[in-house]
Amino acid sequence: MGEADGEGATVSEVPHEGARTFTMLENNPEVMNDLAHRIGVTKDLSFHDVYSLYDSDMLAMVPRPVFALLTTIPMTEAWRQDRDTEDADLAWYQGAGPAEPAIWFRQTIIHGCGLIGLLHCVSNGVPSELIEPGSELANFLRKAVPLGMDERARLLNETDSMYQASEAVAQQGDTEPLKPGEDSIHHFVALVKGLDGNLWELEGSRKGPLNRGALEESEDALSERALELGIRRLVNIQRMAGGDLPFSCIALAPSV
């Protein structure tokens, strides 16, 4: 119960006119490490499998500190109701510029949720300070960070290098690619410890970045408190509704 299932694909936000269609990515270390290192994330950082959210021996297998978790979660009715209730009271995000506590990308590209999830992990917190200078990612963020929500989404749609890198790794993994017009029920959600010390829940189909609470300096994104504020909270929503929540989870941490 509450163990990772290894699945990894997601549903897309309603696209803008002219939005590119991406090939769905699988949420596993092989795929995401290839993509991350292609675009300019330092090879000192890598994604690692997280096999359990509760078993201490399995959690101990993950290198520390963990800077971010990248998860895929199915859209259950219980989670949908929780999201709708929370989003009803929120305005659309208006942040822009380097003073943002979390860099967030609204999803308008079709099936591009895996790329957006990865960008949320590597563009925030400590990883944002370890991007290779002059890389595709560094150049993209230099243009993206000053922009507002819609302009940033448009830039991602129009950046050939990001599309090409994502497509280059999309055939890896075991998940069958979606057929044209087909959707998946899964969502990519990134849970990132920001430079401000807060745990941020980042998903392109929400109204903006969500601050889930402060972490101590000694607490990383896989700490007990971060798990309770983040992915375990979602598991518990489903358990309270009388079911379990299958998910996949990988952790961005030092390479081994």
N, C-alpha and C positions, 0 to 999 in steps of 0.2 A: 504494500500500500504506500503510495507516495513515492515509489521508486521510478527512476528514469526509464523510459521505454524505447529510447533511441530513434523515435520518429522525428521528422524535421521538415515541415513545409507549412505554408501559411496562406491566409486569405488577404486579398488586396483591398485597399481603400478605393473609393470611386475615383477613377483617373481623370486628370485634366485632358482636355482635347489635345490630341497629338502625343499623348503619353506613350512612351516605349513599353513594349512587352518584354519582360525578362523571363528567363528560364528559372523555375523555382530552385532554390538552393536547399541542400540537406544540412541540418544542424549537427555537424560532427567535426572533430578537430582536423581531420584530413582536409576537408573542403575549406573550412574557415581559415586555417593556417596558410594554405596555399593562397587564398584571396588576400588575406591580411599582408603577407610578405610581398606579394606581387605589387600591391599599391603603395607600400612604403612603411609598414609597421616594422619596427626593429625586430630582428630575429632573436633578440634577447627576451622577447615575449612570445608566448604561444597559448593556444587554447588546449584545454585538457578535459577529458570526460569527467563528469560528476555522476556517479552511479547511484547515489542515495542522498537524500536530504536529512536523514535521521541516523544512519549507522555510522558511529564514530570511526570505526576501522576504515570504512570506505571513504569517508570524508578526509581522513588522514592521508590518503593516497594522492590528494591534490596538492601540488606545490603551493607555497604561500610566500608573500601575501597574494590574495586574489583581488584583482582590481575591478573585475566585472563578471557577471554571469550573463550568458546568452541562452535563453530558453525558448522552446516552442510549446504552446499550450492550446488545446482545442477550445473552441468557443462553445461552452456549455450554456444552457439557459440560466443557470445560477450566476455564472460569471458575467453573462450579458446584462442581467438585471443589476448586478453590482456596479458595472461600468456605467450603465445608463443613469443610475441614481447619482453617481459621483459626477459624471460629466454634465448633468443637468444644471448644476450650480456653478460651472466653470465657464469663463469667457475663453474665446480662442486666444492662443498665445501671441503676445506682441513683442517678445524679446528679440534682440539682435545685438551683435557686437561682442567684443572680447570680454565684457563684464558679465555676460550671461553665466549663471552658476552651472548650467548644463546646456550643451549644444544639442539641439533636437531637430530632427528632420520629419516633416509631415510627409506621409506616403501618398503620392499621386501616380507613381509609376506602377505598372501592372506586374504583379508577382515579384516586385523588387524588395520585398520585406526582409529577406535574408541579408541583402547588401545593406539595407538601412539598419538592421539590427547590429551588424558588424560595425558600421560607422558610429553608432551610438556607443559601442564599447570602446573603440580606439580613439574617439575624438574628445573624450572626457577623462577627468581624473589624471592619475599618473601617466597612463599610456599616451595622453595628448602631448606630453612633454618628451616622449621618446620616439617621435615620428622622424624618419630619415629626412634630413634637409634636402630640398630639391626634388623629392619624390612626387609621384602623382597625387598621393594623399595630402602631402604638405601644400602643393599648389592648389588643390581643390579646396581645402579648408581656408586657405588665404583668401579665396574668392567668396566662399560660402558664409564664413562667420559674420561679416558685416551686414548680411542680408536679412530681411524679414522672412517670415514663414513661407509665403507664397513664392517669393523670388528664390529662396533657397531650394525649394522643391523643384522649381523650374530649372535651376542650374543643374541639379542632379540629373534630371531627365535629359538635359542637353549635353552632358559631359561624356564624350565618347569613351574616354579612357576607363571610366568607372563601369560603363556598360560592357566594354570589351573584356575587362578583367573578370567581371562576374560571369559572363558567358563562358569564359575560358575554363572555369572550374565547375560549371554547372552539371556536367555529366558525371562527375565523381559521386561516390556514395551508392547506396542501394535503393533509394527511393525512385520509383518510376516517374519520369517527367510528366507533368500535367498535359493533357491534350488541349488544343485550342478551344477557348471558351470555358474550360473547366476550372473550378475553384477548389481550394483546400479549406478545411475548417480550422486549420491551425494558425496561430499568431506568433510571430517572433516578439519577445519582450526582453529588453536589456535591463539589468539591474546593476547600477554602476555607483561606486563610491566616488563622489566628486571631490574636487580640490577644496571645496568648502566643508568637507567632512560629512555631508549628507548622503543618504542612499536615494538615488534617483531611479524611478521607473520610467523607462523610455520606450515608447511604441508609436510608430508612425500613424496609426489610425485613431489615436486619442486627440484631445484638443491642445496638448502641449506636454511638457515634461512634468512629472509628478514627484514631488518631494515626499518620500516615505518616512523621513525622520533622521535625526542626527546619530552618527556613529562616533564612538570614542576613537582617539588616535590609534589605539592598539587593535581596533576592530576593522577587519577587512570585509569584502563583499560576500565572503562565505562564513563569516562569524555567526554565532548563535543569534545575535540581535538582528543582523542583516537578513538572515534566513527567515526569522519571524516577521520582520517588516515587509519582506519581499515575497519570494516564491512560496513559502509555507502558508502565508496569508491566503494565497490563491487556492492552494490545496485545501485549506480549511473551509473556504467558501463552498467548495464542491462537497466536502464531507458533511457539512451542515445540511446540505440539500439531499443527502442520502446516497452519495456516490463517491467514486474515487476520481482522481484527475491524472490521466496518463500525460507524461510530458517528456521532453528531452532537455538536457542541461549540459552546457560546457562552460568552463571557467577560464578567463584570461588571467594568466599568472606568469611568473618567470619560466623561461624554457629550461629544460633539464637535459 
